[in-house]
Amino acid sequence: MKLVNITSDHPSLVLNQLESTDAQLVEVYSLGNTVIIYTEAPFHNEIVLTNKKRSISNDELKTVKRFFKRKMKNFTYDEKDIIISKTNGLVEVFIPHENDLLKTK
């Protein structure tokens, strides 16, 4: 399974995310029929996987998490603080930055 960066194919989605959320970076990837939206914000990162034809497999989720773990080298986070929400055809992965967690504790 290989992720392909398709951000340039979704300019309105990227612009909308940048204008209406706290995101500072938005990237869109494809993994076959699954679309992945990755956002970086000041206090968290988020990965959304969506597939209109079927549920997201555990293998897809593992592949995506491994890919973005390498990409997030500049952020400090604790694996136990990651929140994963799953519904049919949609998975949201919320990754709070460790520094933000210290502020709220």
Helices and strands as residue ranges (DSSP letters): E 4-5, G 7-9, H 11-20, E 25-31, E 34-40, E 44-50, H 58-71, G 79-81, E 83-87, E 90-96, H 98-104
